[in-house]
Amino acid sequence: MTKDIQTEQSESTQRILVVDDEASIRRILETRLKMAGYDVVTAEDGEEAVELFNKTNPDIVILDVMMPKMDGYGVTREIRRVSDIPIIILTALGDVSERITGLELGADDYVIKPFSPKELEARVKAVLRRTVSKDITVPTGGKTAKNVITTGNIKIDTARRQVYRKNERIRLTGMEFSLLELLVNNSGQAYSRNEILQHVWAYPPDHRIDTRVVDVHISRLRSKLETDPANPELILTARGIGYMFQRIG
């Protein structure tokens, strides 16, 4: 575990919690991420990860799946009970079920082991950019007032990155909101899974990734926004293409 943990950090420094039971991976990631300008704390098992998460208030968690005491799924559940901060899971190359389960529990992205530290740095940068951005996006459709889109009983505040149903806030992760924002701001336009990965996750066009990342996030959004997720009325499937938000206005 990283010694002399500082619970206070400057506004310009983003803190990363790295969780892996392999000391060599923790050491490499801590060194590389610190060189990239991040504040880094590390944990070697799931229980320590939850403890450090509560103590250090990280901006993002990099989380191995298979660990002693509490696995990555358990850690993800504990974090998602109280926080929507981004989580990137580290998963074995051939174990698709690990990736899908992690995403279904609320992880935002995954990186396959063995991985390039440079690739992981790129994923961290992309996820943080999409989830903690303070930029105000002006909607192109729908009923708007001070960057608020209203459709039915759903209100989407793009400036504060918050969603409400009948004035009750619906908790979304940063990537869920970014995905919703893309579709809502272009309501009626269908996007393929690869296009969504490029726009929301910032993956280059030639990057190979399981497009079920998009399917799982769409499923999570529907479960939170739709009255009947099995028969969605807001986030629609564009047969043969991908997904779209119902046309607004």
Backbone as numpy.savetxt, mean C-alpha at the origin, in Angstrom:
# Nx Ny Nz CAx CAy CAz Cx Cy Cz
18.58 -6.05 16.71 17.74 -4.85 16.71 18.61 -3.62 16.71
18.23 -2.57 16.02 18.99 -1.34 16.00 19.02 -0.73 17.39
20.21 -0.31 17.85 20.34 0.26 19.18 20.01 1.73 19.17
19.75 2.25 20.42 19.50 3.67 20.61 18.42 4.19 19.68
17.26 3.55 19.74 16.15 3.95 18.89 15.66 5.34 19.29
15.51 6.21 18.33 15.00 7.53 18.58 13.56 7.58 18.13
12.68 7.91 19.07 11.27 7.94 18.72 10.88 9.25 18.06
11.76 10.25 18.14 11.51 11.51 17.47 12.34 11.54 16.19
11.78 12.11 15.12 12.52 12.20 13.87 12.18 13.51 13.19
13.09 13.98 12.38 12.84 15.24 11.67 11.78 15.03 10.62
11.12 16.13 10.24 10.05 16.04 9.26 10.55 15.54 7.92
11.84 15.79 7.63 12.38 15.45 6.31 12.87 14.00 6.24
12.97 13.31 7.38 13.48 11.95 7.39 12.35 10.95 7.57
12.24 10.05 6.62 11.21 9.01 6.71 11.80 7.77 7.36
11.03 7.17 8.24 11.52 6.03 9.02 10.98 4.73 8.44
11.87 3.75 8.33 11.52 2.43 7.81 11.78 1.38 8.88
10.79 0.53 9.11 10.97 -0.62 9.98 11.21 -1.84 9.10
12.39 -2.44 9.22 12.77 -3.63 8.45 12.65 -4.84 9.36
11.87 -5.84 8.92 11.62 -7.03 9.75 12.00 -8.28 8.97
13.03 -8.99 9.44 13.47 -10.23 8.80 14.28 -11.03 9.81
14.10 -12.35 9.83 14.84 -13.16 10.80 16.26 -13.48 10.32
16.59 -13.10 9.09 17.95 -13.31 8.58 18.78 -12.06 8.84
19.81 -12.22 9.70 20.63 -11.07 10.08 21.31 -10.42 8.88
21.72 -11.23 7.90 22.41 -10.68 6.73 21.50 -9.76 5.93
20.23 -10.13 5.80 19.28 -9.29 5.06 19.02 -7.99 5.83
18.84 -8.11 7.14 18.63 -6.90 7.94 19.82 -5.95 7.81
21.00 -6.50 7.86 22.22 -5.70 7.81 22.35 -4.99 6.46
22.12 -5.72 5.38 22.23 -5.14 4.04 21.20 -4.03 3.84
19.95 -4.32 4.21 18.90 -3.33 4.00 19.10 -2.11 4.88
19.52 -2.33 6.13 19.75 -1.19 7.01 20.83 -0.28 6.42
21.90 -0.87 5.94 23.00 -0.09 5.38 22.57 0.67 4.13
21.92 -0.04 3.21 21.53 0.58 1.94 20.48 1.68 2.14
19.50 1.41 2.98 18.43 2.38 3.18 18.92 3.61 3.94
19.84 3.42 4.86 20.42 4.57 5.55 21.23 5.42 4.56
21.95 4.75 3.65 22.70 5.49 2.63 21.76 6.28 1.72
20.54 5.77 1.56 19.55 6.46 0.72 18.85 7.60 1.47
19.20 7.78 2.76 18.66 8.92 3.51 17.52 8.60 4.45
17.21 7.31 4.64 16.12 6.94 5.54 16.63 6.67 6.94
15.77 6.85 7.92 16.03 6.41 9.28 15.53 4.96 9.35
16.34 4.04 9.84 15.99 2.62 9.79 16.06 1.99 11.17
15.02 1.23 11.52 15.04 0.38 12.70 14.76 -1.04 12.23
15.30 -2.03 12.96 15.15 -3.41 12.50 14.63 -4.30 13.61
13.94 -5.37 13.19 13.43 -6.38 14.11 13.71 -7.75 13.52
13.95 -8.75 14.39 14.30 -10.08 13.91 13.17 -11.09 14.02
12.04 -10.70 14.61 10.89 -11.59 14.66 9.61 -10.76 14.74
8.47 -11.43 14.62 7.21 -10.71 14.55 6.83 -9.98 15.81
7.07 -10.57 16.95 6.72 -9.91 18.21 7.52 -8.63 18.40
8.82 -8.70 18.10 9.66 -7.51 18.20 9.20 -6.46 17.19
8.74 -6.90 16.03 8.26 -5.97 15.01 7.08 -5.16 15.51
6.11 -5.83 16.13 4.93 -5.14 16.64 5.33 -4.16 17.74
6.24 -4.59 18.62 6.71 -3.72 19.69 7.38 -2.47 19.14
8.26 -2.66 18.14 8.96 -1.51 17.56 8.03 -0.63 16.74
7.06 -1.24 16.09 6.08 -0.45 15.35 5.38 0.53 16.29
4.97 0.05 17.44 4.27 0.90 18.41 5.18 1.96 19.02
6.47 1.66 19.14 7.41 2.58 19.77 7.95 3.64 18.83
8.16 3.26 17.57 8.94 4.14 16.68 8.13 4.86 15.62
6.86 4.49 15.44 5.99 5.19 14.49 6.63 5.30 13.10
6.92 4.17 12.44 7.57 4.21 11.12 6.63 4.72 10.04
7.22 5.13 8.92 6.44 5.58 7.76 6.11 4.42 6.83
6.90 3.35 6.90 6.68 2.18 6.05 7.32 0.97 6.73
6.76 -0.21 6.47 7.29 -1.45 7.04 7.67 -2.38 5.90
8.90 -2.92 5.96 9.35 -3.97 5.04 9.36 -5.26 5.84
8.57 -6.24 5.41 8.21 -7.33 6.29 8.37 -8.70 5.63
9.22 -9.54 6.23 9.34 -10.92 5.77 8.10 -11.70 6.21
7.75 -12.72 5.45 6.56 -13.51 5.78 6.88 -14.59 6.81
7.87 -15.41 6.55 8.18 -16.54 7.42 9.17 -16.12 8.50
8.67 -15.99 9.75 9.50 -15.57 10.87 9.07 -16.30 12.14
9.98 -16.37 13.13 9.61 -16.99 14.41 8.71 -16.09 15.26
8.05 -16.72 16.24 7.20 -16.07 17.25 5.90 -15.54 16.67
5.97 -14.74 15.62 4.77 -14.26 14.91 5.16 -14.06 13.46
4.43 -14.68 12.53 4.81 -14.53 11.12 4.35 -13.18 10.57
4.72 -12.95 9.31 4.40 -11.67 8.70 2.90 -11.41 8.57
2.13 -12.47 8.44 0.68 -12.29 8.38 0.16 -11.72 9.69
0.64 -12.29 10.80 0.20 -11.82 12.11 0.60 -10.37 12.34
1.82 -10.02 11.91 2.27 -8.64 12.05 1.39 -7.71 11.22
1.09 -8.12 9.99 0.24 -7.30 9.12 -1.13 -7.08 9.76
-1.71 -8.13 10.32 -3.01 -8.00 11.00 -2.93 -7.00 12.14
-1.88 -7.11 12.95 -1.73 -6.21 14.10 -1.59 -4.76 13.65
-0.80 -4.53 12.61 -0.61 -3.17 12.12 -1.90 -2.62 11.53
-2.60 -3.44 10.76 -3.81 -2.97 10.10 -4.97 -2.71 11.07
-4.87 -3.23 12.27 -5.90 -2.93 13.27 -5.85 -1.46 13.67
-4.66 -0.85 13.57 -4.50 0.50 14.10 -3.94 1.50 13.09
-3.44 1.03 11.94 -2.74 1.95 11.04 -2.91 1.54 9.58
-2.84 2.54 8.71 -2.91 2.31 7.27 -1.57 2.58 6.59
-0.48 2.64 7.35 0.82 2.92 6.75 1.19 1.82 5.75
2.00 2.13 4.76 2.34 1.13 3.74 3.18 -0.02 4.28
2.90 -1.21 3.76 3.62 -2.43 4.10 4.07 -3.10 2.81
5.36 -3.39 2.71 5.90 -4.18 1.60 6.34 -5.52 2.16
5.81 -6.61 1.62 6.20 -7.92 2.11 7.31 -8.51 1.25
8.18 -9.27 1.90 9.24 -10.01 1.23 8.80 -11.46 1.16
8.80 -12.03 -0.04 8.23 -13.36 -0.21 9.10 -14.22 -1.13
9.01 -15.53 -0.95 9.80 -16.46 -1.75 9.33 -16.46 -3.20
10.25 -16.74 -4.10 9.99 -16.67 -5.54 8.80 -17.52 -5.97
8.74 -18.78 -5.52 7.73 -19.68 -6.05 6.42 -19.71 -5.29
6.34 -18.99 -4.16 5.16 -19.12 -3.31 4.15 -18.01 -3.59
3.32 -18.23 -4.60 2.31 -17.24 -4.98 1.31 -17.03 -3.85
0.99 -18.10 -3.13 -0.02 -18.00 -2.05 0.43 -17.03 -0.97
1.74 -16.97 -0.69 2.26 -16.02 0.30 1.95 -14.59 -0.12
2.20 -14.31 -1.39 1.98 -12.94 -1.88 0.52 -12.56 -1.79
-0.35 -13.45 -2.27 -1.77 -13.15 -2.30 -2.32 -12.99 -0.90
-1.94 -13.89 0.01 -2.42 -13.80 1.39 -1.97 -12.49 2.02
-0.70 -12.13 1.81 -0.20 -10.88 2.36 -0.95 -9.67 1.84
-1.24 -9.66 0.55 -1.99 -8.56 -0.05 -3.42 -8.52 0.47
-4.03 -9.68 0.61 -5.41 -9.73 1.10 -5.52 -9.20 2.53
-4.46 -9.38 3.31 -4.46 -8.91 4.69 -4.17 -7.41 4.80
-3.73 -6.81 3.69 -3.54 -5.36 3.71 -2.18 -4.86 3.29
-1.28 -5.75 2.86 0.01 -5.28 2.35 -0.20 -4.51 1.05
0.69 -3.55 0.79 0.54 -2.68 -0.38 1.30 -3.18 -1.60
2.37 -3.92 -1.38 3.21 -4.37 -2.48 4.05 -5.52 -1.97
4.75 -6.20 -2.88 5.65 -7.26 -2.46 6.92 -7.23 -3.30
7.98 -7.78 -2.74 9.25 -7.96 -3.45 9.66 -9.41 -3.25
10.08 -10.05 -4.35 10.40 -11.48 -4.32 11.85 -11.70 -3.92
12.04 -12.65 -3.01 13.40 -13.10 -2.65 13.87 -14.15 -3.64
15.16 -14.15 -4.00 16.16 -13.14 -3.67 15.92 -11.86 -4.48
16.22 -10.74 -3.88 15.93 -9.47 -4.55 17.17 -8.59 -4.58
17.12 -7.62 -5.46 18.18 -6.61 -5.53 17.84 -5.48 -4.56
18.77 -5.09 -3.69 18.50 -3.95 -2.81 18.08 -2.70 -3.58
18.63 -2.55 -4.79 18.26 -1.41 -5.61 16.78 -1.47 -5.99
16.30 -2.69 -6.31 14.88 -2.85 -6.64 14.01 -2.52 -5.44
14.41 -2.99 -4.26 13.62 -2.71 -3.07 13.59 -1.21 -2.77
14.73 -0.55 -2.93 14.76 0.90 -2.73 13.77 1.60 -3.67
13.70 1.14 -4.90 12.77 1.73 -5.87 11.33 1.52 -5.45
11.03 0.31 -4.91 9.67 0.03 -4.47 9.29 0.89 -3.27
10.25 1.04 -2.34 10.01 1.87 -1.16 9.71 3.31 -1.59
10.53 3.83 -2.48 10.36 5.20 -2.95 9.00 5.38 -3.63
8.63 4.42 -4.48 7.37 4.52 -5.22 6.17 4.46 -4.29
6.20 3.52 -3.34 5.07 3.37 -2.42 4.93 4.60 -1.53
6.05 5.09 -0.99 5.98 6.27 -0.15 5.47 7.48 -0.93
5.90 7.61 -2.16 5.46 8.75 -2.97 3.95 8.71 -3.19
3.41 7.52 -3.37 1.97 7.39 -3.64 1.12 7.43 -2.39
1.72 7.15 -1.22 0.89 7.02 -0.02 1.01 8.19 0.94
2.09 8.95 0.87 2.22 10.08 1.80 2.26 11.42 1.07
1.96 11.39 -0.22 1.96 12.64 -0.99 0.93 13.61 -0.46
1.31 14.88 -0.36 0.41 15.92 0.11 -0.15 16.74 -1.05
0.18 16.32 -2.27 -0.30 17.07 -3.43 -1.81 16.98 -3.53
-2.44 18.07 -3.95 -3.89 18.10 -4.11 -4.22 17.79 -5.56
-5.04 16.79 -5.77 -5.43 16.41 -7.12 -6.81 16.99 -7.41
-6.93 17.72 -8.50 -8.21 18.30 -8.87 -8.97 17.32 -9.74
-10.14 16.85 -9.32 -10.90 15.87 -10.07 -11.34 16.41 -11.42
-11.54 15.50 -12.36 -11.97 15.90 -13.70 -13.45 15.63 -13.93
-14.09 14.91 -13.02 -15.51 14.60 -13.22 -16.23 14.54 -11.91
-17.56 14.47 -11.96 -18.36 14.34 -10.75 -18.66 15.68 -10.13
-19.43 15.63 -9.02 -19.77 16.85 -8.30 -18.60 17.20 -7.40
-18.03 18.37 -7.57 -16.84 18.73 -6.82 -17.05 19.99 -6.02
-16.43 20.05 -4.87 -16.41 21.24 -4.05 -15.16 21.14 -3.20
-14.20 22.03 -3.48 -12.93 21.98 -2.76 -12.31 20.59 -2.82
-12.24 20.05 -4.02 -11.60 18.76 -4.26 -12.33 17.60 -3.60
-13.64 17.71 -3.48 -14.46 16.62 -2.95 -15.35 16.09 -4.06
-15.33 14.78 -4.24 -16.18 14.12 -5.23 -17.27 13.37 -4.49
-18.51 13.55 -4.92 -19.63 12.85 -4.30 -20.33 11.99 -5.33
-20.52 10.73 -5.02 -21.29 9.83 -5.88 -22.13 8.94 -4.98
-23.45 9.08 -5.09 -24.33 8.36 -4.18 -24.06 8.80 -2.75
-23.89 7.84 -1.86 -23.60 8.20 -0.46 -22.11 8.15 -0.14
-21.28 8.10 -1.19 -19.83 8.07 -1.02 -19.25 9.45 -1.32
-18.43 9.94 -0.39 -17.75 11.23 -0.58 -16.25 10.99 -0.54
-15.54 11.49 -1.56 -14.10 11.27 -1.68 -13.40 12.62 -1.64
-12.61 12.82 -0.60 -11.87 14.06 -0.41 -10.44 13.82 -0.90
-10.13 14.30 -2.10 -8.83 14.02 -2.69 -7.71 14.84 -2.07
-8.04 15.96 -1.44 -7.02 16.78 -0.80 -6.53 16.12 0.48
-7.47 15.60 1.26 -7.10 14.95 2.53 -6.90 13.45 2.37
-7.17 12.94 1.17 -7.04 11.50 0.89 -7.89 10.68 1.86
-9.15 11.09 1.95 -10.09 10.41 2.85 -11.39 10.12 2.12
-12.07 9.04 2.56 -13.33 8.62 1.96 -14.37 8.46 3.06
-15.60 8.88 2.75 -16.68 8.80 3.73 -17.92 8.17 3.11
-18.66 7.45 3.93 -20.00 7.00 3.57 -20.96 7.57 4.60
-21.88 8.43 4.13 -22.83 9.09 5.03 -22.10 9.72 6.22
-21.00 10.42 5.93 -20.20 11.14 6.93 -19.42 10.24 7.88
-19.44 8.93 7.64 -18.62 8.01 8.43 -17.39 7.65 7.61
-16.22 7.88 8.19 -14.99 7.66 7.44 -14.74 6.18 7.19
-14.32 5.87 5.95 -13.93 4.52 5.56 -12.41 4.50 5.50
-11.79 3.63 6.27 -10.33 3.57 6.29 -9.79 2.87 5.05
-8.94 3.58 4.32 -8.25 3.00 3.16 -6.75 3.11 3.38
-6.01 2.13 2.88 -4.56 2.27 2.86 -4.19 3.31 1.80
-2.95 3.76 1.84 -2.52 4.76 0.86 -2.63 4.28 -0.57
-2.26 3.01 -0.81 -2.34 2.48 -2.17 -3.78 2.26 -2.60
-4.64 1.87 -1.67 -6.06 1.74 -2.00 -6.62 3.09 -2.44
-6.25 4.14 -1.71 -6.76 5.46 -2.09 -6.21 5.89 -3.44
-4.93 5.65 -3.68 -4.34 6.04 -4.96 -5.01 5.32 -6.12
-5.33 4.05 -5.93 -6.04 3.29 -6.96 -7.43 3.86 -7.18
-8.14 4.12 -6.08 -9.48 4.70 -6.19 -9.43 6.05 -6.87
-8.44 6.87 -6.51 -8.32 8.21 -7.07 -8.10 8.16 -8.59
-7.25 7.24 -9.04 -7.02 7.08 -10.48 -8.33 6.78 -11.20
-9.09 5.82 -10.69 -10.32 5.40 -11.36 -11.41 6.47 -11.29
-11.54 7.12 -10.13 -12.58 8.14 -9.96 -12.30 9.37 -10.81
-11.05 9.80 -10.82 -10.71 11.00 -11.61 -10.83 10.77 -13.11
-10.95 9.51 -13.50 -11.14 9.17 -14.92 -12.36 8.25 -15.05
-13.43 8.63 -14.38 -14.63 7.79 -14.35 -15.14 7.50 -15.76
-15.53 6.26 -15.97 -16.02 5.84 -17.27 -14.92 5.35 -18.19
-13.66 5.53 -17.79 -12.52 5.07 -18.61 -11.97 3.77 -18.03
-11.84 2.76 -18.87 -11.32 1.46 -18.42 -9.81 1.45 -18.46
-9.22 0.87 -17.42 -7.77 0.71 -17.34 -7.43 -0.78 -17.25
-6.42 -1.18 -17.99 -5.95 -2.56 -17.87 -5.16 -2.70 -16.56
-4.94 -3.93 -16.16 -4.17 -4.17 -14.94 -2.76 -3.62 -15.08
-2.14 -3.81 -16.23 -0.79 -3.30 -16.44 -0.75 -1.77 -16.39
-1.76 -1.12 -16.94 -1.83 0.34 -16.88 -1.97 0.81 -15.45
-2.78 0.10 -14.67 -2.95 0.46 -13.26 -1.64 0.30 -12.51
-0.92 -0.79 -12.78 0.37 -1.00 -12.13 1.34 0.13 -12.45
1.29 0.62 -13.67 2.18 1.72 -14.06 1.78 3.03 -13.38
0.48 3.33 -13.36 0.00 4.60 -12.82 0.08 4.65 -11.30
-0.32 3.58 -10.65 -0.45 3.59 -9.19 0.80 3.08 -8.50
1.33 1.94 -8.97 2.50 1.34 -8.33 3.83 1.82 -8.94
3.74 2.57 -10.02 4.93 3.11 -10.70 5.84 2.02 -11.23
5.27 0.88 -11.64 6.07 -0.16 -12.28 6.30 0.21 -13.74
7.52 0.03 -14.24 7.77 0.30 -15.66 7.00 -0.69 -16.53
6.70 -0.30 -17.77 5.88 -1.15 -18.65 6.44 -2.55 -18.85
7.77 -2.69 -18.83 8.37 -3.99 -19.11 8.65 -4.80 -17.85
8.20 -4.31 -16.70 8.46 -5.02 -15.45 7.47 -6.17 -15.29
7.99 -7.33 -14.94 7.12 -8.49 -14.76 6.65 -8.58 -13.32
5.36 -8.54 -13.12 4.77 -8.70 -11.79 3.42 -9.34 -11.95
3.02 -10.10 -10.94 1.72 -10.75 -10.96 0.64 -9.68 -10.89
-0.19 -9.60 -11.93 -1.22 -8.56 -11.97 -2.32 -8.78 -10.95
-2.26 -9.89 -10.23 -3.26 -10.10 -9.17 -3.08 -9.10 -8.02
-1.94 -8.41 -8.00 -1.81 -7.29 -7.06 -2.97 -6.32 -7.24
-3.30 -6.04 -8.50 -4.41 -5.14 -8.81 -5.74 -5.78 -8.41
-5.94 -7.05 -8.76 -7.20 -7.73 -8.44 -7.48 -7.73 -6.95
-6.43 -7.99 -6.15 -6.62 -8.02 -4.70 -6.98 -6.64 -4.17
-6.33 -5.61 -4.67 -6.65 -4.25 -4.22 -8.06 -3.83 -4.65
-8.46 -4.23 -5.84 -9.83 -3.94 -6.28 -10.82 -4.65 -5.36
-10.54 -5.90 -5.03 -11.41 -6.66 -4.13 -11.50 -5.99 -2.76
-10.37 -5.51 -2.26 -10.36 -4.82 -0.97 -11.17 -3.53 -1.02
-11.02 -2.78 -2.11 -11.79 -1.55 -2.25 -13.29 -1.84 -2.31
-13.66 -2.84 -3.09 -15.07 -3.18 -3.20 -15.66 -3.58 -1.85
-14.89 -4.33 -1.07 -15.39 -4.77 0.24 -15.64 -3.59 1.17
-14.93 -2.49 0.94 -15.08 -1.32 1.80 -16.10 -0.31 1.28
-16.27 -0.25 -0.05 -17.10 0.80 -0.64 -18.46 0.33 -1.15
-18.52 -0.91 -1.62 -19.75 -1.38 -2.27 -20.76 -1.89 -1.26
-22.03 -1.63 -1.53 -23.10 -2.19 -0.70 -23.12 -3.71 -0.82
-22.93 -4.20 -2.04 -22.85 -5.63 -2.31 -21.59 -5.87 -3.14
-20.46 -6.19 -2.49 -19.20 -6.35 -3.23 -19.27 -7.38 -4.34
-20.14 -8.38 -4.22 -20.25 -9.41 -5.25 -20.94 -8.87 -6.50
-21.69 -7.79 -6.36 -22.37 -7.15 -7.48 -22.07 -5.66 -7.45
-20.84 -5.28 -7.77 -20.41 -3.89 -7.61 -21.14 -2.92 -8.52
-21.40 -1.74 -7.98 -22.04 -0.68 -8.74 -21.13 0.53 -8.93
-20.04 0.58 -8.18 -19.11 1.69 -8.27 -17.86 1.32 -9.07
-17.15 0.31 -8.62 -15.92 -0.14 -9.30 -16.27 -1.33 -10.17
-16.32 -1.09 -11.46 -16.84 -2.08 -12.40 -15.71 -2.83 -13.11
-16.02 -4.06 -13.50 -15.09 -4.84 -14.33 -15.37 -4.54 -15.79
-14.35 -4.08 -16.50 -14.48 -3.85 -17.94 -14.02 -5.12 -18.64
-14.97 -5.91 -19.08 -14.65 -7.23 -19.62 -13.62 -7.15 -20.75
-12.61 -7.97 -20.61 -11.56 -8.02 -21.62 -10.53 -6.91 -21.51
-10.74 -5.99 -20.55 -9.79 -4.87 -20.41 -9.22 -4.83 -19.00
-10.07 -4.52 -18.02 -9.60 -4.38 -16.64 -10.69 -3.84 -15.75
-10.49 -2.61 -15.26 -11.44 -2.03 -14.31 -11.71 -0.57 -14.63
-12.87 -0.09 -14.15 -13.23 1.30 -14.32 -14.19 1.70 -13.20
-14.25 2.99 -12.93 -15.25 3.53 -11.99 -16.46 3.95 -12.80
-17.63 3.76 -12.22 -18.86 4.17 -12.91 -18.74 5.60 -13.40
-19.35 5.91 -14.52 -19.26 7.27 -15.06 -19.98 8.24 -14.13
-19.29 9.33 -13.78 -19.86 10.34 -12.90 -20.24 11.55 -13.75
-21.48 12.01 -13.59 -21.91 13.20 -14.29 -22.18 12.96 -15.77
